[in-house]
Amino acid sequence: MATVRFDNVTIRYPGAERPSVDSFDLEIADGEFLVLVGPSGCGKSTTLRALAGLEDVEDGSITIDGHDVTRAEPADRDIAMVFQNYALYPHMSVAENMGFSLKLAKLPKRDIEAKVREAADVLGLTPFLDRKPKDLSGGQRQRVAMGRAIVRNPAVFLMDEPLSNLDAKLRVQTRTELAALQRRLGTTTVYVTHDQVEAMTMGDRVAVLRDGVLQQVASPKDLYERPVNAFVAGFIGSPSMNLLAADDPERGRVTLGIRPEHVRPLADGAPQPDGPGVTVIDTEVDLVEELGAESYLYAHRVDSPEVTVVARLGDIPTPARGDRVRLVLDMDRAHWFDAGTGDRLE
């Protein structure tokens, strides 16, 4: 286990006008599960690859357990990486795949077998040790790739979208298993994903990147409840936070942010609430998204058809497309952002 430190790291590809990663500054605690999340092209995989030694650093430094590894070779960093594709050797058995790196390191055969059995037991792979990768499911193959990393007992696990090739149901199951496994092993882990739901359910902390710049790093709860700017507010949460243009008597043009669960439709005939903590808007329904336990209403404002508002449906009868619905905004749960910079306003 080890602490990882990025000290104002900048990475620029040859010929690029701007850095892919710009002044990235972050410390990852010993044993922490840190998730890097952001849209495609934001620099999260580049950051991970720089930690692995697969990308050159233009400026700044990277340390693992206090040792500067900025210019060190990947083999000298005591890391193990799990990729999006499983990268298993098709002609080798599960046991041979898991123990291959140890064989290259010339460990005694008895030690290799013991480490492989131990990792297989942790991952539930013991019945499959003699099988070839083609005889395994996608989730089992990903666990073999994880096992190959575990047997090395590295200081840091690096995971680059390891679940993206799995189907939706298996992805949910495997991410739960993976998070529980990391907590059991206690190995410092840096995990890259573009899926903010995955990030929020797995990470001790989540670092949000945009255009190579770190926007915010915090616990999932803090990210959700106190986003530092409008970008984080809109990126974290499913469905996304509503971001609406508004006027403030003191600040002028601002952006009002409010989560769908803090917007509720009024049933026909219900009295319109009043008070300083409530705003009511008239909308026309575009779509109702049924998700089983929850339903969400997507509607546009009658006075501004280009503005879409999302609300949790609640207990009222499901409206049809084209119906007029009044939406009540709980302004006590609203967030405010600068209309120009997007920065949070207190």
Phi and psi in degrees as GROMACS dihedral restraints (atoms count N, CA, C in turn):
[ dihedral_restraints ]
;  ai    aj    ak    al  type     phi  dphi    fc
    3     4     5     6     1  -164.3    20    10
    4     5     6     7     1   156.2    20    10
    6     7     8     9     1   -87.9    20    10
    7     8     9    10     1   137.9    20    10
    9    10    11    12     1  -113.1    20    10
   10    11    12    13     1   135.6    20    10
   12    13    14    15     1  -131.4    20    10
   13    14    15    16     1   123.1    20    10
   15    16    17    18     1  -100.8    20    10
   16    17    18    19     1   120.7    20    10
   18    19    20    21     1  -113.2    20    10
   19    20    21    22     1    94.7    20    10
   21    22    23    24     1    49.8    20    10
   22    23    24    25     1    51.2    20    10
   24    25    26    27     1   -79.2    20    10
   25    26    27    28     1   129.4    20    10
   27    28    29    30     1  -122.2    20    10
   28    29    30    31     1   133.1    20    10
   30    31    32    33     1  -129.0    20    10
   31    32    33    34     1   126.9    20    10
   33    34    35    36     1  -132.7    20    10
   34    35    36    37     1   128.8    20    10
   36    37    38    39     1   -78.0    20    10
   37    38    39    40     1   148.1    20    10
   39    40    41    42     1   -54.9    20    10
   40    41    42    43     1   129.4    20    10
   42    43    44    45     1    84.6    20    10
   43    44    45    46     1    -6.2    20    10
   45    46    47    48     1   -77.2    20    10
   46    47    48    49     1   140.7    20    10
   48    49    50    51     1   -72.6    20    10
   49    50    51    52     1   -36.4    20    10
   51    52    53    54     1  -126.6    20    10
   52    53    54    55     1   157.1    20    10
   54    55    56    57     1   -65.9    20    10
   55    56    57    58     1   148.0    20    10
   57    58    59    60     1   -75.0    20    10
   58    59    60    61     1   -31.3    20    10
   60    61    62    63     1  -133.5    20    10
   61    62    63    64     1   128.6    20    10
   63    64    65    66     1  -123.2    20    10
   64    65    66    67     1   111.2    20    10
   66    67    68    69     1    52.5    20    10
   67    68    69    70     1    48.7    20    10
   69    70    71    72     1   -75.7    20    10
   70    71    72    73     1   119.9    20    10
   72    73    74    75     1  -129.3    20    10
   73    74    75    76     1   113.9    20    10
   75    76    77    78     1  -162.0    20    10
   76    77    78    79     1   139.4    20    10
   78    79    80    81     1  -114.5    20    10
   79    80    81    82     1   131.2    20    10
   81    82    83    84     1  -110.3    20    10
   82    83    84    85     1   121.8    20    10
   84    85    86    87     1   -71.4    20    10
   85    86    87    88     1   157.0    20    10
   87    88    89    90     1   -57.6    20    10
   88    89    90    91     1   122.2    20    10
   90    91    92    93     1    83.1    20    10
   91    92    93    94     1     2.1    20    10
   93    94    95    96     1   -79.0    20    10
   94    95    96    97     1   149.1    20    10
   96    97    98    99     1  -103.8    20    10
   97    98    99   100     1   102.8    20    10
   99   100   101   102     1  -108.2    20    10
  100   101   102   103     1   127.5    20    10
  102   103   104   105     1  -107.6    20    10
  103   104   105   106     1   129.4    20    10
  105   106   107   108     1   -97.7    20    10
  106   107   108   109     1   123.2    20    10
  108   109   110   111     1  -135.5    20    10
  109   110   111   112     1   152.5    20    10
  111   112   113   114     1   164.9    20    10
  112   113   114   115     1   170.4    20    10
  114   115   116   117     1   -68.5    20    10
  115   116   117   118     1   166.8    20    10
  117   118   119   120     1   -56.3    20    10
  118   119   120   121     1   135.9    20    10
  120   121   122   123     1    84.0    20    10
  121   122   123   124     1     9.6    20    10
  123   124   125   126     1   -83.1    20    10
  124   125   126   127     1   -12.6    20    10
  126   127   128   129     1   105.7    20    10
  127   128   129   130     1     6.0    20    10
  129   130   131   132     1   -69.3    20    10
  130   131   132   133     1   -45.2    20    10
  132   133   134   135     1   -68.2    20    10
  133   134   135   136     1   -35.4    20    10
  135   136   137   138     1   -62.2    20    10
  136   137   138   139     1   -40.9    20    10
  138   139   140   141     1   -61.6    20    10
  139   140   141   142     1   -44.7    20    10
  141   142   143   144     1   -63.4    20    10
  142   143   144   145     1   -42.3    20    10
  144   145   146   147     1   -67.4    20    10
  145   146   147   148     1   -31.9    20    10
  147   148   149   150     1   -66.6    20    10
  148   149   150   151     1   -38.6    20    10
  150   151   152   153     1   -64.9    20    10
  151   152   153   154     1   -33.6    20    10
  153   154   155   156     1   -78.4    20    10
  154   155   156   157     1   -12.7    20    10
  156   157   158   159     1    89.5    20    10
  157   158   159   160     1    16.0    20    10
  159   160   161   162     1   -99.7    20    10
  160   161   162   163     1    -5.6    20    10
  162   163   164   165     1  -130.8    20    10
  163   164   165   166     1   142.4    20    10
  165   166   167   168     1   -79.4    20    10
  166   167   168   169     1   141.4    20    10
  168   169   170   171     1   -97.5    20    10
  169   170   171   172     1   124.4    20    10
  171   172   173   174     1   -75.7    20    10
  172   173   174   175     1   -41.3    20    10
  174   175   176   177     1  -148.6    20    10
  175   176   177   178     1   157.0    20    10
  177   178   179   180     1    88.0    20    10
  178   179   180   181     1  -173.1    20    10
  180   181   182   183     1  -145.5    20    10
  181   182   183   184     1   158.5    20    10
  183   184   185   186     1  -126.6    20    10
  184   185   186   187     1   130.2    20    10
  186   187   188   189     1  -124.6    20    10
  187   188   189   190     1   144.9    20    10
  189   190   191   192     1  -122.8    20    10
  190   191   192   193     1   118.5    20    10
  192   193   194   195     1    54.3    20    10
  193   194   195   196     1    38.6    20    10
  195   196   197   198     1    84.6    20    10
  196   197   198   199     1    -5.4    20    10
  198   199   200   201     1   -99.8    20    10
  199   200   201   202     1   127.6    20    10
  201   202   203   204     1   -71.1    20    10
  202   203   204   205     1   116.6    20    10
  204   205   206   207     1  -115.6    20    10
  205   206   207   208     1    15.0    20    10
  207   208   209   210     1   -52.4    20    10
  208   209   210   211     1   -41.1    20    10
  210   211   212   213     1  -109.0    20    10
  211   212   213   214     1     6.7    20    10
  213   214   215   216     1   -73.9    20    10
  214   215   216   217     1   152.1    20    10
  216   217   218   219     1   -70.0    20    10
  217   218   219   220     1   151.4    20    10
  219   220   221   222     1   -53.1    20    10
  220   221   222   223     1   -38.9    20    10
  222   223   224   225     1   -67.4    20    10
  223   224   225   226     1   -16.5    20    10
  225   226   227   228     1  -100.1    20    10
  226   227   228   229     1    12.0    20    10
  228   229   230   231     1  -104.0    20    10
  229   230   231   232     1    -5.4    20    10
  231   232   233   234     1    56.0    20    10
  232   233   234   235     1    48.6    20    10
  234   235   236   237     1  -122.8    20    10
  235   236   237   238     1   158.9    20    10
  237   238   239   240     1  -131.3    20    10
  238   239   240   241     1   134.4    20    10
  240   241   242   243     1  -115.8    20    10
  241   242   243   244     1   137.9    20    10
  243   244   245   246     1  -116.8    20    10
  244   245   246   247     1   123.8    20    10
  246   247   248   249     1   -99.3    20    10
  247   248   249   250     1   172.5    20    10
  249   250   251   252     1   -62.3    20    10
  250   251   252   253     1   -45.2    20    10
  252   253   254   255     1   -91.2    20    10
  253   254   255   256     1   146.0    20    10
  255   256   257   258     1   -69.7    20    10
  256   257   258   259     1   -27.5    20    10
  258   259   260   261     1    53.5    20    10
  259   260   261   262     1    44.7    20    10
  261   262   263   264     1   -92.3    20    10
  262   263   264   265     1   149.4    20    10
  264   265   266   267     1   -79.0    20    10
  265   266   267   268     1   116.3    20    10
  267   268   269   270     1   -66.5    20    10
  268   269   270   271     1   -25.5    20    10
  270   271   272   273     1   -87.4    20    10
  271   272   273   274     1    -5.7    20    10
  273   274   275   276     1  -100.6    20    10
  274   275   276   277     1   151.9    20    10
  276   277   278   279     1   -73.1    20    10
  277   278   279   280     1   171.9    20    10
  279   280   281   282     1   -57.2    20    10
  280   281   282   283     1   -46.7    20    10
  282   283   284   285     1   -62.0    20    10
  283   284   285   286     1   -40.2    20    10
  285   286   287   288     1   -69.4    20    10
  286   287   288   289     1   -38.1    20    10
  288   289   290   291     1   -62.6    20    10
  289   290   291   292     1   -45.6    20    10
  291   292   293   294     1   -67.1    20    10
  292   293   294   295     1   -33.0    20    10
  294   295   296   297     1   -97.6    20    10
  295   296   297   298     1     4.4    20    10
  297   298   299   300     1   -62.5    20    10
  298   299   300   301     1   -43.7    20    10
  300   301   302   303     1   -64.5    20    10
  301   302   303   304     1   -33.1    20    10
  303   304   305   306     1   -71.1    20    10
  304   305   306   307     1   -33.8    20    10
  306   307   308   309     1   -65.3    20    10
  307   308   309   310     1   -40.8    20    10
  309   310   311   312     1   -63.7    20    10
  310   311   312   313     1   -32.1    20    10
  312   313   314   315     1   -79.9    20    10
  313   314   315   316     1     0.7    20    10
  315   316   317   318     1    63.3    20    10
  316   317   318   319     1    35.8    20    10
  318   319   320   321     1   -71.7    20    10
  319   320   321   322     1   150.7    20    10
  321   322   323   324     1   -58.3    20    10
  322   323   324   325     1   144.9    20    10
  324   325   326   327     1   -56.0    20    10
  325   326   327   328     1   -39.7    20    10
  327   328   329   330     1   -62.1    20    10
  328   329   330   331     1   -40.0    20    10
  330   331   332   333     1   -68.3    20    10
  331   332   333   334     1   -39.7    20    10
  333   334   335   336     1   -61.6    20    10
  334   335   336   337     1   -47.1    20    10
  336   337   338   339     1   -61.2    20    10
  337   338   339   340     1   -39.0    20    10
  339   340   341   342     1   -66.4    20    10
  340   341   342   343     1   -44.3    20    10
  342   343   344   345     1   -66.2    20    10
  343   344   345   346     1   -39.6    20    10
  345   346   347   348     1   -65.5    20    10
  346   347   348   349     1   -43.8    20    10
  348   349   350   351     1   -62.5    20    10
  349   350   351   352     1   -41.0    20    10
  351   352   353   354     1   -63.5    20    10
  352   353   354   355     1   -45.6    20    10
  354   355   356   357     1   -66.6    20    10
  355   356   357   358     1   -39.0    20    10
  357   358   359   360     1   -63.8    20    10
  358   359   360   361     1   -36.8    20    10
  360   361   362   363     1   -65.8    20    10
  361   362   363   364     1   -42.5    20    10
  363   364   365   366     1   -62.8    20    10
  364   365   366   367     1   -37.8    20    10
  366   367   368   369     1   -94.8    20    10
  367   368   369   370     1     0.5    20    10
  369   370   371   372     1    69.8    20    10
  370   371   372   373     1    32.3    20    10
  372   373   374   375     1  -107.2    20    10
  373   374   375   376     1     2.0    20    10
  375   376   377   378     1   -54.5    20    10
  376   377   378   379     1   -41.0    20    10
  378   379   380   381     1   -69.1    20    10
  379   380   381   382     1   -11.3    20    10
  381   382   383   384     1  -111.3    20    10
  382   383   384   385     1     9.5    20    10
  384   385   386   387     1   -61.2    20    10
  385   386   387   388     1   -28.2    20    10
  387   388   389   390     1   -93.0    20    10
  388   389   390   391     1    -2.0    20    10
  390   391   392   393     1   -84.3    20    10
  391   392   393   394     1   159.7    20    10
  393   394   395   396     1   -92.7    20    10
  394   395   396   397     1   157.1    20    10
  396   397   398   399     1   -54.0    20    10
  397   398   399   400     1   -34.1    20    10
  399   400   401   402     1   -64.3    20    10
  400   401   402   403     1   -19.1    20    10
  402   403   404   405     1   -93.6    20    10
  403   404   405   406     1     9.7    20    10
  405   406   407   408     1  -113.4    20    10
  406   407   408   409     1   156.7    20    10
  408   409   410   411     1   -78.1    20    10
  409   410   411   412     1   170.1    20    10
  411   412   413   414     1   -59.9    20    10
  412   413   414   415     1   -41.9    20    10
  414   415   416   417     1   -65.6    20    10
  415   416   417   418     1   -37.4    20    10
  417   418   419   420     1   -68.3    20    10
  418   419   420   421     1   -38.3    20    10
  420   421   422   423     1   -63.3    20    10
  421   422   423   424     1   -40.3    20    10
  423   424   425   426     1   -65.7    20    10
  424   425   426   427     1   -34.8    20    10
  426   427   428   429     1   -68.3    20    10
  427   428   429   430     1   -33.7    20    10
  429   430   431   432     1   -63.7    20    10
  430   431   432   433     1   -43.2    20    10
  432   433   434   435     1   -60.8    20    10
  433   434   435   436     1   -38.8    20    10
  435   436   437   438     1   -64.7    20    10
  436   437   438   439     1   -42.3    20    10
  438   439   440   441     1   -61.5    20    10
  439   440   441   442     1   -38.4    20    10
  441   442   443   444     1   -60.5    20    10
  442   443   444   445     1   -34.5    20    10
  444   445   446   447     1   -75.9    20    10
  445   446   447   448     1   -39.5    20    10
  447   448   449   450     1   -65.4    20    10
  448   449   450   451     1   -39.8    20    10
  450   451   452   453     1   -62.6    20    10
  451   452   453   454     1   -22.5    20    10
  453   454   455   456     1   -77.3    20    10
  454   455   456   457     1   -16.2    20    10
  456   457   458   459     1    50.5    20    10
  457   458   459   460     1    57.6    20    10
  459   460   461   462     1   -77.9    20    10
  460   461   462   463     1   169.3    20    10
  462   463   464   465     1   -74.6    20    10
  463   464   465   466     1   -31.4    20    10
  465   466   467   468     1  -141.5    20    10
  466   467   468   469     1   134.2    20    10
  468   469   470   471     1   -93.8    20    10
  469   470   471   472     1   134.5    20    10
  471   472   473   474     1  -118.4    20    10
  472   473   474   475     1   126.7    20    10
  474   475   476   477     1  -128.9    20    10
  475   476   477   478     1   119.4    20    10
  477   478   479   480     1  -107.5    20    10
  478   479   480   481     1    95.1    20    10
  480   481   482   483     1    45.4    20    10
  481   482   483   484     1    55.1    20    10
  483   484   485   486     1   -70.8    20    10
  484   485   486   487     1   -13.3    20    10
  486   487   488   489     1  -107.7    20    10
  487   488   489   490     1     2.0    20    10
  489   490   491   492     1   -69.0    20    10
  490   491   492   493     1   -19.3    20    10
  492   493   494   495     1   -88.7    20    10
  493   494   495   496     1    -1.0    20    10
  495   496   497   498     1   -91.8    20    10
  496   497   498   499     1   154.0    20    10
  498   499   500   501     1   -71.0    20    10
  499   500   501   502     1   165.7    20    10
  501   502   503   504     1   -57.2    20    10
  502   503   504   505     1   -46.3    20    10
  504   505   506   507     1   -65.4    20    10
  505   506   507   508     1   -44.4    20    10
  507   508   509   510     1   -68.2    20    10
  508   509   510   511     1   -32.5    20    10
  510   511   512   513     1   -63.7    20    10
  511   512   513   514     1   -42.7    20    10
  513   514   515   516     1   -63.4    20    10
  514   515   516   517     1   -45.2    20    10
  516   517   518   519     1   -63.3    20    10
  517   518   519   520     1   -45.2    20    10
  519   520   521   522     1   -70.2    20    10
  520   521   522   523     1   -36.6    20    10
  522   523   524   525     1   -66.2    20    10
  523   524   525   526     1   -32.8    20    10
  525   526   527   528     1   -65.7    20    10
  526   527   528   529     1   -44.8    20    10
  528   529   530   531     1   -63.7    20    10
  529   530   531   532     1   -40.9    20    10
  531   532   533   534     1   -66.6    20    10
  532   533   534   535     1   -43.1    20    10
  534   535   536   537     1   -63.6    20    10
  535   536   537   538     1   -41.3    20    10
  537   538   539   540     1   -65.7    20    10
  538   539   540   541     1   -38.7    20    10
  540   541   542   543     1   -63.9    20    10
  541   542   543   544     1   -43.5    20    10
  543   544   545   546     1   -61.5    20    10
  544   545   546   547     1   -40.1    20    10
  546   547   548   549     1   -68.1    20    10
  547   548   549   550     1   -33.0    20    10
  549   550   551   552     1   -69.1    20    10
  550   551   552   553     1   -41.6    20    10
  552   553   554   555     1   -79.3    20    10
  553   554   555   556     1   -31.6    20    10
  555   556   557   558     1    72.2    20    10
  556   557   558   559     1    21.1    20    10
  558   559   560   561     1   -87.3    20    10
  559   560   561   562     1   133.1    20    10
  561   562   563   564     1   -54.7    20    10
  562   563   564   565     1   129.5    20    10
  564   565   566   567     1  -133.3    20    10
  565   566   567   568     1   132.4    20    10
  567   568   569   570     1  -116.1    20    10
  568   569   570   571     1   121.9    20    10
  570   571   572   573     1  -124.8    20    10
  571   572   573   574     1   126.9    20    10
  573   574   575   576     1  -104.7    20    10
  574   575   576   577     1   134.7    20    10
  576   577   578   579     1  -154.7    20    10
  577   578   579   580     1   154.4    20    10
  579   580   581   582     1   -97.7    20    10
  580   581   582   583     1    -6.0    20    10
  582   583   584   585     1   -90.8    20    10
  583   584   585   586     1   108.0    20    10
  585   586   587   588     1   -70.0    20    10
  586   587   588   589     1   -25.7    20    10
  588   589   590   591     1   -66.7    20    10
  589   590   591   592     1   -43.3    20    10
  591   592   593   594     1   -59.5    20    10
  592   593   594   595     1   -43.9    20    10
  594   595   596   597     1   -61.8    20    10
  595   596   597   598     1   -43.9    20    10
  597   598   599   600     1   -71.3    20    10
  598   599   600   601     1   -29.1    20    10
  600   601   602   603     1   -88.3    20    10
  601   602   603   604     1   -13.9    20    10
  603   604   605   606     1  -111.3    20    10
  604   605   606   607     1   -35.6    20    10
  606   607   608   609     1   -82.0    20    10
  607   608   609   610     1   142.7    20    10
  609   610   611   612     1   -67.1    20    10
  610   611   612   613     1   -42.8    20    10
  612   613   614   615     1  -133.3    20    10
  613   614   615   616     1   156.8    20    10
  615   616   617   618     1  -126.4    20    10
  616   617   618   619     1   129.9    20    10
  618   619   620   621     1  -107.0    20    10
  619   620   621   622     1   121.5    20    10
  621   622   623   624     1  -100.3    20    10
  622   623   624   625     1   125.5    20    10
  624   625   626   627     1  -113.0    20    10
  625   626   627   628     1   149.7    20    10
  627   628   629   630     1  -146.0    20    10
  628   629   630   631     1   122.7    20    10
  630   631   632   633     1    51.6    20    10
  631   632   633   634     1    40.2    20    10
  633   634   635   636     1    81.2    20    10
  634   635   636   637     1     1.3    20    10
  636   637   638   639     1  -113.8    20    10
  637   638   639   640     1   130.9    20    10
  639   640   641   642     1   -69.7    20    10
  640   641   642   643     1   122.5    20    10
  642   643   644   645     1   -90.8    20    10
  643   644   645   646     1   -46.3    20    10
  645   646   647   648     1  -162.2    20    10
  646   647   648   649     1   143.6    20    10
  648   649   650   651     1  -131.3    20    10
  649   650   651   652     1   125.6    20    10
  651   652   653   654     1  -166.4    20    10
  652   653   654   655     1   173.4    20    10
  654   655   656   657     1   -66.4    20    10
  655   656   657   658     1   156.3    20    10
  657   658   659   660     1   -54.2    20    10
  658   659   660   661     1   -40.1    20    10
  660   661   662   663     1   -63.4    20    10
  661   662   663   664     1   -45.0    20    10
  663   664   665   666     1   -66.9    20    10
  664   665   666   667     1   -38.8    20    10
  666   667   668   669     1   -59.3    20    10
  667   668   669   670     1   -42.0    20    10
  669   670   671   672     1   -71.8    20    10
  670   671   672   673     1   -40.9    20    10
  672   673   674   675     1   -89.1    20    10
  673   674   675   676     1   -26.1    20    10
  675   676   677   678     1  -138.3    20    10
  676   677   678   679     1    65.4    20    10
  678   679   680   681     1   -62.9    20    10
  679   680   681   682     1   139.5    20    10
  681   682   683   684     1   -77.1    20    10
  682   683   684   685     1   -20.4    20    10
  684   685   686   687     1  -154.5    20    10
  685   686   687   688     1   175.0    20    10
  687   688   689   690     1   -66.2    20    10
  688   689   690   691     1   -31.2    20    10
  690   691   692   693     1   -63.4    20    10
  691   692   693   694     1   -50.2    20    10
  693   694   695   696     1   -61.8    20    10
  694   695   696   697     1   -40.8    20    10
  696   697   698   699     1   -58.9    20    10
  697   698   699   700     1   -41.6    20    10
  699   700   701   702     1   -79.9    20    10
  700   701   702   703     1   -24.5    20    10
  702   703   704   705     1   -85.0    20    10
  703   704   705   706     1   -36.9    20    10
  705   706   707   708     1   -92.2    20    10
  706   707   708   709     1   125.8    20    10
  708   709   710   711     1   117.2    20    10
  709   710   711   712     1   141.6    20    10
  711   712   713   714     1  -139.8    20    10
  712   713   714   715     1   114.2    20    10
  714   715   716   717     1   -63.0    20    10
  715   716   717   718     1   164.5    20    10
  717   718   719   720     1   -67.1    20    10
  718   719   720   721     1   158.9    20    10
  720   721   722   723     1   -62.0    20    10
  721   722   723   724     1   140.4    20    10
  723   724   725   726     1   -71.5    20    10
  724   725   726   727     1   130.3    20    10
  726   727   728   729     1  -121.4    20    10
  727   728   729   730     1   112.0    20    10
  729   730   731   732     1  -123.4    20    10
  730   731   732   733     1   137.4    20    10
  732   733   734   735     1   -67.7    20    10
  733   734   735   736     1   138.4    20    10
  735   736   737   738     1  -148.7    20    10
  736   737   738   739     1   165.4    20    10
  738   739   740   741     1  -113.2    20    10
  739   740   741   742     1   137.8    20    10
  741   742   743   744     1  -119.4    20    10
  742   743   744   745     1   133.4    20    10
  744   745   746   747     1   -57.0    20    10
  745   746   747   748     1   -32.6    20    10
  747   748   749   750     1   -96.9    20    10
  748   749   750   751     1   -35.6    20    10
  750   751   752   753     1  -101.7    20    10
  751   752   753   754     1   -10.7    20    10
  753   754   755   756     1    79.8    20    10
  754   755   756   757     1  -135.7    20    10
  756   757   758   759     1   -73.2    20    10
  757   758   759   760     1   126.9    20    10
  759   760   761   762     1  -136.2    20    10
  760   761   762   763     1   172.6    20    10
  762   763   764   765     1  -112.7    20    10
  763   764   765   766     1   123.9    20    10
  765   766   767   768     1   -91.2    20    10
  766   767   768   769     1   126.5    20    10
  768   769   770   771     1  -113.6    20    10
  769   770   771   772     1   133.6    20    10
  771   772   773   774     1  -150.6    20    10
  772   773   774   775     1   132.3    20    10
  774   775   776   777     1   -70.4    20    10
  775   776   777   778     1   149.6    20    10
  777   778   779   780     1   -56.6    20    10
  778   779   780   781     1   -32.1    20    10
  780   781   782   783     1   -72.2    20    10
  781   782   783   784     1   -10.2    20    10
  783   784   785   786     1  -104.8    20    10
  784   785   786   787     1    15.1    20    10
  786   787   788   789     1  -122.7    20    10
  787   788   789   790     1   123.9    20    10
  789   790   791   792     1  -127.5    20    10
  790   791   792   793     1   138.2    20    10
  792   793   794   795     1   -76.4    20    10
  793   794   795   796     1   146.8    20    10
  795   796   797   798     1   -92.5    20    10
  796   797   798   799     1   134.3    20    10
  798   799   800   801     1   -69.6    20    10
  799   800   801   802     1   153.4    20    10
  801   802   803   804     1   -55.5    20    10
  802   803   804   805     1   132.3    20    10
  804   805   806   807     1    85.1    20    10
  805   806   807   808     1    -8.7    20    10
  807   808   809   810     1   -72.0    20    10
  808   809   810   811     1   141.5    20    10
  810   811   812   813     1   -65.9    20    10
  811   812   813   814     1   143.5    20    10
  813   814   815   816     1   -77.6    20    10
  814   815   816   817     1   123.4    20    10
  816   817   818   819     1   -68.2    20    10
  817   818   819   820     1   155.8    20    10
  819   820   821   822     1  -138.4    20    10
  820   821   822   823     1   158.2    20    10
  822   823   824   825     1   136.1    20    10
  823   824   825   826     1   165.4    20    10
  825   826   827   828     1   -67.2    20    10
  826   827   828   829     1   -21.6    20    10
  828   829   830   831     1   -94.6    20    10
  829   830   831   832     1    12.1    20    10
  831   832   833   834     1  -133.8    20    10
  832   833   834   835     1   137.1    20    10
  834   835   836   837     1  -128.7    20    10
  835   836   837   838     1   135.4    20    10
  837   838   839   840     1  -116.5    20    10
  838   839   840   841     1   131.7    20    10
  840   841   842   843     1  -126.2    20    10
  841   842   843   844     1   148.2    20    10
  843   844   845   846     1   -93.4    20    10
  844   845   846   847     1   130.7    20    10
  846   847   848   849     1  -134.5    20    10
  847   848   849   850     1   165.7    20    10
  849   850   851   852     1  -121.4    20    10
  850   851   852   853     1   130.5    20    10
  852   853   854   855     1   -70.6    20    10
  853   854   855   856     1   130.8    20    10
  855   856   857   858     1  -102.1    20    10
  856   857   858   859     1   -36.9    20    10
  858   859   860   861     1  -163.1    20    10
  859   860   861   862     1   145.0    20    10
  861   862   863   864     1  -117.7    20    10
  862   863   864   865     1   122.9    20    10
  864   865   866   867     1   -99.9    20    10
  865   866   867   868     1   112.7    20    10
  867   868   869   870     1   -92.5    20    10
  868   869   870   871     1   119.2    20    10
  870   871   872   873     1  -117.7    20    10
  871   872   873   874     1    22.2    20    10
  873   874   875   876     1    89.0    20    10
  874   875   876   877     1   -96.6    20    10
  876   877   878   879     1   -70.3    20    10
  877   878   879   880     1   -23.7    20    10
  879   880   881   882     1  -131.9    20    10
  880   881   882   883     1   154.2    20    10
  882   883   884   885     1  -133.9    20    10
  883   884   885   886     1   144.2    20    10
  885   886   887   888     1  -125.0    20    10
  886   887   888   889     1   139.4    20    10
  888   889   890   891     1  -103.7    20    10
  889   890   891   892     1   128.6    20    10
  891   892   893   894     1  -109.8    20    10
  892   893   894   895     1   122.9    20    10
  894   895   896   897     1  -143.0    20    10
  895   896   897   898     1   158.2    20    10
  897   898   899   900     1  -110.8    20    10
  898   899   900   901     1   150.1    20    10
  900   901   902   903     1   -66.8    20    10
  901   902   903   904     1   137.9    20    10
  903   904   905   906     1   -64.7    20    10
  904   905   906   907     1   -38.1    20    10
  906   907   908   909     1   -83.6    20    10
  907   908   909   910     1   -13.1    20    10
  909   910   911   912     1  -144.0    20    10
  910   911   912   913     1    82.4    20    10
  912   913   914   915     1   -59.2    20    10
  913   914   915   916     1   -20.3    20    10
  915   916   917   918     1   -79.2    20    10
  916   917   918   919     1    -9.2    20    10
  918   919   920   921     1   -97.7    20    10
  919   920   921   922     1   117.9    20    10
  921   922   923   924     1   -98.7    20    10
  922   923   924   925     1   138.2    20    10
  924   925   926   927     1  -125.3    20    10
  925   926   927   928     1   135.6    20    10
  927   928   929   930     1  -111.2    20    10
  928   929   930   931     1   135.1    20    10
  930   931   932   933     1  -135.3    20    10
  931   932   933   934     1   144.9    20    10
  933   934   935   936     1   -71.5    20    10
  934   935   936   937     1   132.4    20    10
  936   937   938   939     1   -69.2    20    10
  937   938   939   940     1   -40.3    20    10
  939   940   941   942     1    77.1    20    10
  940   941   942   943     1  -149.0    20    10
  942   943   944   945     1   -98.0    20    10
  943   944   945   946     1     2.5    20    10
  945   946   947   948     1   -76.1    20    10
  946   947   948   949     1   158.9    20    10
  948   949   950   951     1   -58.7    20    10
  949   950   951   952     1   143.7    20    10
  951   952   953   954     1   -66.8    20    10
  952   953   954   955     1   121.2    20    10
  954   955   956   957     1   -77.1    20    10
  955   956   957   958     1   163.0    20    10
  957   958   959   960     1  -100.3    20    10
  958   959   960   961     1   160.7    20    10
  960   961   962   963     1   -57.6    20    10
  961   962   963   964     1   132.8    20    10
  963   964   965   966     1    95.1    20    10
  964   965   966   967     1   -14.2    20    10
  966   967   968   969     1   -66.2    20    10
  967   968   969   970     1   148.7    20    10
  969   970   971   972     1   -89.9    20    10
  970   971   972   973     1   130.3    20    10
  972   973   974   975     1  -135.3    20    10
  973   974   975   976     1   133.5    20    10
  975   976   977   978     1   -87.9    20    10
  976   977   978   979     1   131.4    20    10
  978   979   980   981     1  -110.5    20    10
  979   980   981   982     1   133.5    20    10
  981   982   983   984     1  -103.2    20    10
  982   983   984   985     1   121.1    20    10
  984   985   986   987     1   -97.5    20    10
  985   986   987   988     1   123.2    20    10
  987   988   989   990     1   -80.5    20    10
  988   989   990   991     1    95.3    20    10
  990   991   992   993     1   -70.4    20    10
  991   992   993   994     1   -15.5    20    10
  993   994   995   996     1   -69.8    20    10
  994   995   996   997     1   -16.9    20    10
  996   997   998   999     1  -108.0    20    10
  997   998   999  1000     1    13.2    20    10
  999  1000  1001  1002     1   -79.5    20    10
 1000  1001  1002  1003     1   156.2    20    10
 1002  1003  1004  1005     1  -117.3    20    10
 1003  1004  1005  1006     1   148.3    20    10
 1005  1006  1007  1008     1  -125.3    20    10
 1006  1007  1008  1009     1   136.5    20    10
 1008  1009  1010  1011     1  -133.1    20    10
 1009  1010  1011  1012     1   148.4    20    10
 1011  1012  1013  1014     1   -63.6    20    10
 1012  1013  1014  1015     1   129.5    20    10
 1014  1015  1016  1017     1   -65.7    20    10
 1015  1016  1017  1018     1   -26.2    20    10
 1017  1018  1019  1020     1   -88.3    20    10
 1018  1019  1020  1021     1   -55.8    20    10
 1020  1021  1022  1023     1   -85.7    20    10
 1021  1022  1023  1024     1   -23.5    20    10
 1023  1024  1025  1026     1    83.3    20    10
 1024  1025  1026  1027     1    -2.7    20    10
 1026  1027  1028  1029     1   -69.3    20    10
 1027  1028  1029  1030     1   149.0    20    10
 1029  1030  1031  1032     1   -65.6    20    10
 1030  1031  1032  1033     1   138.8    20    10
 1032  1033  1034  1035     1  -109.0    20    10
 1033  1034  1035  1036     1   131.9    20    10
